[in-house]
Amino acid sequence: NCGIRAALQAGMDCLVLLNQDMVIETGWLEELEKVAREKPSGIWGALELTYDGQGMDPANRLNLFEQVPEILDDLLFGRLKDAYKSRVVFGGCVAIHRSVIERIGYFDELFFMYCEDIDFCQRATRAGIEIWFLPFFRVRHRCSLSSEGGYENPRIARLNRRGWMIISLKDPLRPFWRALAAELRIQARGVLRNVLWLRWG
């Protein structure tokens, strides 16, 4: 958020957020500019590859096939488009038009690590802002470099659960008390499962 504020104050119309564990692919910015000229406002997400560039980042693959199902057909039949509408793109490499920030605000600082990008995209979708996945806007991601082992690290797993809990509690389509009750039920089941496993596992 500090960087976004500084860029907007400097008069920038478009911001690119890039994680420190990304390596950019040749021509990535040109691909972004090409699509951004045709769709001059909104949010644009990159295709995140593995660090060696030989495959797709596992989390990005899951997100892609959940949020942009029609891309499967296009991949199979070799008719990949420059842009696909999506509900969510990951914040590891994302471009945001300044009008988006002016309309829905900054990233929610309730989140420390994980899920802040999902929350941001959900808020954008509810505000009618277009989100685009760009398959030729590519970066390579060194998975779990910052999180020291990814979800196998207990601290990282807790942060991820915390992020999803906040998203659930912020859901405007569900009363807060009902969301809280659902989260407490999930947590209670997890505690009970762990106790039973320690006792009889």
C-alpha positions in Angstrom: 0.0 0.0 0.0 2.9 2.4 0.7 4.3 1.8 -2.8 0.9 2.2 -4.4 0.3 5.5 -2.6 3.7 6.7 -3.8 3.0 5.7 -7.4 -0.4 7.4 -7.5 1.0 10.6 -5.9 3.7 10.5 -8.7 0.9 10.5 -11.3 1.1 6.9 -12.5 -2.0 5.6 -14.3 -1.1 1.9 -14.0 0.7 0.0 -11.3 2.5 -3.4 -11.5 2.9 -5.3 -8.3 5.7 -7.9 -8.5 6.8 -10.3 -5.7 10.5 -10.4 -4.9 10.6 -14.1 -5.9 9.6 -13.6 -9.5 11.7 -13.5 -12.6 10.2 -11.7 -15.6 9.9 -13.3 -19.0 11.1 -11.5 -22.1 8.4 -9.2 -23.6 6.2 -9.4 -20.5 5.6 -5.7 -20.3 4.9 -5.4 -24.0 2.2 -8.0 -23.6 0.6 -6.2 -20.7 0.7 -2.9 -22.6 -0.9 -4.4 -25.7 -3.9 -5.7 -23.8 -4.2 -2.7 -21.5 -4.6 -0.4 -24.6 -7.6 -2.5 -25.6 -9.0 -2.7 -22.1 -7.8 0.6 -20.5 -9.0 0.0 -17.0 -9.3 -2.8 -14.5 -7.0 -5.5 -13.1 -4.7 -7.7 -15.2 -3.1 -10.9 -13.9 0.0 -12.7 -15.2 0.6 -16.4 -15.9 3.0 -17.6 -13.2 5.3 -20.4 -14.4 7.6 -22.5 -12.3 11.0 -21.1 -11.6 12.7 -23.1 -14.4 10.0 -22.1 -16.8 9.1 -25.7 -17.6 5.6 -25.7 -16.1 2.9 -23.7 -14.5 3.0 -22.7 -10.9 0.7 -25.2 -9.0 -1.3 -22.6 -7.2 -1.7 -20.5 -10.4 -2.8 -23.7 -12.3 -5.5 -24.4 -9.7 -6.7 -20.8 -9.8 -6.7 -20.7 -13.6 -8.8 -23.8 -14.1 -11.3 -22.8 -11.4 -11.7 -19.2 -12.5 -11.2 -19.4 -16.3 -12.6 -22.8 -17.3 -12.9 -22.0 -21.0 -9.1 -21.7 -21.3 -8.9 -25.5 -21.2 -10.7 -25.8 -24.6 -8.5 -23.1 -26.0 -5.3 -24.8 -24.8 -6.4 -28.1 -26.3 -7.3 -26.7 -29.7 -4.4 -24.2 -29.9 -6.5 -21.0 -30.0 -5.3 -19.2 -26.9 -6.6 -15.6 -26.7 -4.7 -12.6 -25.4 -7.1 -12.1 -22.4 -9.7 -14.0 -20.5 -12.2 -12.6 -17.9 -11.6 -14.0 -14.5 -12.9 -13.5 -11.0 -9.5 -13.7 -9.2 -5.9 -13.2 -10.2 -2.9 -13.7 -7.9 -1.0 -10.7 -6.5 2.4 -12.2 -7.2 2.4 -10.3 -10.5 -0.6 -8.1 -11.1 -1.3 -4.8 -12.9 -3.9 -2.4 -11.5 -5.3 0.7 -13.1 -5.4 3.7 -10.8 -9.1 4.0 -11.2 -9.5 0.7 -9.4 -7.7 2.0 -6.3 -9.7 5.2 -6.4 -12.9 3.2 -6.6 -12.4 0.4 -4.0 -9.4 1.6 -2.0 -6.1 -0.1 -1.1 -5.4 -3.7 -0.1 -7.0 -4.5 3.2 -4.3 -4.4 5.9 -6.2 -6.9 8.1 -4.3 -9.4 6.0 -0.6 -9.9 6.7 0.3 -12.6 4.2 -2.0 -14.6 1.9 -5.5 -13.9 0.7 -5.2 -10.1 0.4 -5.2 -10.4 -3.4 -8.3 -12.6 -3.3 -10.1 -10.1 -1.1 -9.0 -7.3 -3.4 -10.4 -9.1 -6.5 -13.7 -9.9 -4.7 -14.2 -6.3 -3.8 -13.4 -5.3 -7.4 -15.9 -7.8 -8.8 -18.6 -6.6 -6.5 -17.9 -3.0 -7.7 -18.3 -4.2 -11.4 -14.6 -3.8 -12.2 -13.2 -6.1 -14.9 -10.5 -8.6 -14.0 -8.4 -10.1 -16.8 -6.0 -13.1 -16.9 -3.3 -12.6 -19.6 -1.7 -15.9 -20.7 1.1 -14.2 -22.6 1.9 -11.8 -19.7 4.3 -14.3 -18.0 6.7 -14.5 -15.0 8.5 -17.3 -13.3 7.8 -17.9 -9.7 10.2 -19.4 -7.1 7.5 -21.2 -5.1 7.7 -20.8 -1.3 10.9 -18.8 -1.3 9.4 -16.1 1.0 7.4 -18.5 3.0 10.2 -20.9 3.8 8.6 -24.2 2.8 5.2 -23.1 1.9 2.1 -24.6 3.6 4.2 -27.3 5.3 5.5 -24.6 7.5 3.1 -24.4 10.5 3.3 -20.6 10.7 2.5 -20.3 7.0 -0.4 -22.7 7.3 -1.8 -20.6 10.2 -1.5 -17.4 8.1 -3.3 -19.0 5.2 -6.2 -20.2 7.5 -6.3 -16.8 9.1 -6.6 -15.1 5.6 -9.5 -17.4 4.5 -11.2 -16.8 7.9 -11.1 -13.0 7.3 -12.5 -13.4 3.8 -15.3 -15.5 5.1 -16.2 -13.1 7.9 -16.1 -10.2 5.4 -18.6 -11.9 3.0 -21.4 -9.3 2.5 -23.8 -12.0 1.4 -23.7 -13.8 4.8 -24.4 -12.2 8.2 -21.3 -11.8 10.4 -22.7 -14.0 13.2 -23.4 -16.8 10.7 -19.9 -16.6 9.2 -18.4 -16.5 12.7 -20.4 -19.6 13.7 -19.3 -21.4 10.6 -15.6 -20.6 11.3 -15.8 -21.6 14.9 -17.4 -24.9 13.8 -14.6 -25.6 11.4 -12.0 -24.8 14.0 -13.7 -27.0 16.6 -13.7 -29.9 14.2 -10.0 -29.4 13.5 -9.2 -29.4 17.3 -11.4 -32.5 17.8 -9.7 -34.4 14.9 -6.3 -33.6 16.3 -7.2 -34.7 19.8 -8.6 -38.0 18.5 -5.5 -38.5 16.4 -3.2 -38.0 19.3 -5.3 -40.3 21.5 -5.9 -43.2 19.0 -3.9 -42.4 15.8 
